[in-house]
Amino acid sequence: MSKQPLLDQITEQLQQALDNALFAANEAHQNATHSESTAENKYDTLGLENAYLAHGQSMRVEALQQVLTHYQQWQLIDFQADDAIGLGALVQVTSQQGQRRHFLLGPLHGGLQLLWQGQQVILITPQTPVGQQLVTRYLGDEITLPDAGHNHRYEITELS
């Protein structure tokens, strides 16, 4: 089964975030260079604050551009039932009560929420607590995940 729709959603969401960041960076730059931002006395820091904001927004734009480029070039691989979980794995875990959660293990920018075959999928990275629980595990292994302030046991029930 193809995970390409997930990758497409990631790049779409990142492109939207980049567009928003570019707009915010341009606004901040215009505010920083606007004549009304000129300091009227030594306590007037509006121009300086706008300059710091513009710099921060520019750094965010650069970071998002790098992440977007990485995902645009990323090739997802298909995992077999006897493979260890690694980057690119789409994993379903099921609780003892039958609750299912889906995760895609990506290299960067975890936390994005995706939709795949009518199911919510959360993009995670190996550095996240969930990612640390999943990396190098196998189909059928059990993990413990926090949920609503309590730890619940889940079994890894699908891997692709």
N, C-alpha and C positions, 0 to 999 in steps of 0.2 A: 504494500500500500504506500502511496506517495505522500511524503511529508512536505512536498513543495508548497501546498497552500499555506502551511504554517510559516514557512520561510517568507512567502509573499506578504503575509500579514505583518510579520516582524519588520520587513523593510518598509511597508506602508506606514506603520506606526512610527518608525524611526524618522521617515521622511517628513511626516506631519510634525513631529517634535522638532526636527531641524528647521522646518519652515517657521514655526512659532518662535524658535530661538533666534533665527535671523531677523525676524520682525522686531523682537524685543531688543536685539543688539543694535539695530538701526535706530530705533527710538531712543535708546540710551545714548548712543553716539550723538544724535541730533540734540538731545537735551544737554549733553556735556559741552557741546560747542556753540550752543545758542547764546546770544548776547545777554540774555537775562540770567545766565549762569555765572556771569562775571562777578567776582567777589566785590562787594561794596565796602567791606571792612575786614579786619583780620579774623573776625568771628563768623563770617559768612562762608560756610563750607559747602553750599549747594553745588557749586561747580565741581569741587573735589569729589563729593559724593557721587555725582553723576558720572564722573570720569572712572571711578572705581566700579560702578555698576556697568558701564560700557565695557570695561576690561573683563569683568566677570562673565558678561554675556558673550563676549568674543571667545573666551576660553570654552564656554559651554558649546558654542557653535562648532569649534574645532574638534572637541571630543565627540560630539554627535556625528560629525562628518566621518571621523575615523571608524566609529562603531558601524555606521551605515555601510561604508565601503567594505568593512570586514564581512558583514552579513550578505552583501550583494555578491561577494566572491565565494562564500561558504558553500561547500558541497555536502549535503546531508547523506549519510550512509544508512543502509538498512541493517538492522540488528537481527540476528537469529536467536532462537530460544535459548541456545546454550552460550551466548556471548555475555561477557561482563558489561554492565552499564557504563557508558562513556559519553563523550561529547556527541551530540546528535541523536541520542536515544530519546524516543518517545515512550514514556513509562506510565502504566496505570497501576495504582495501588488500591487495594480494597480492604476496608476495615472488617472486623468481625461482625459488625452490624450491617454490612453490605454497602457502606458508603464508598463511592469510587472517587478518586482524585487522579488528575492527569498532569504530567509534567514533561516538558521538553528541556533537555539539558543542553544549554548553549554556552558559548565561550564568554559572552559579555552581556551586560545590560539586562540582568534578570528583573523579574517583576512584571513584565508585560503580560497582559491577559489576552489569550487567543481563543478562537473558536474552531474546533475540528470535529467534523461529523456530529454536530449538535452538542458537543461536550466542551466545557471550559478547560483550557490547557494553560498552565502557568509556565512561563519561561523562567528557568532557574539556571544558576551557574554552579560550578563545583565548589565555589567559596561559600555559598549559602548553607545554612543548617540542613535544609532538605537535600541540597546537592551533595553535601558531605555524607549524608545517610545513604544516598543512592549509588554514588560512584563506586565502581568495582563490585557491586552486588549483582546477584543473578535472579532470574525468574524463580519465584517460589520462596525467596528469602523474606524474612520479616524485618521491618524497620519500625521505629517509634517516632511519631510526628506530633508536634504540638497542635492542638485544635481547641479553640475557645478556652484557653487557660489550662487545659488538661492534656496529658500525653496519651495518645491512642496508638495501638498497634495496627499496622497495616502489612498486608502481604503483597509482594510484587506479583501482579497477576497477568500483566501483558507487557511486552517489550517489542518495539519495532524501530 
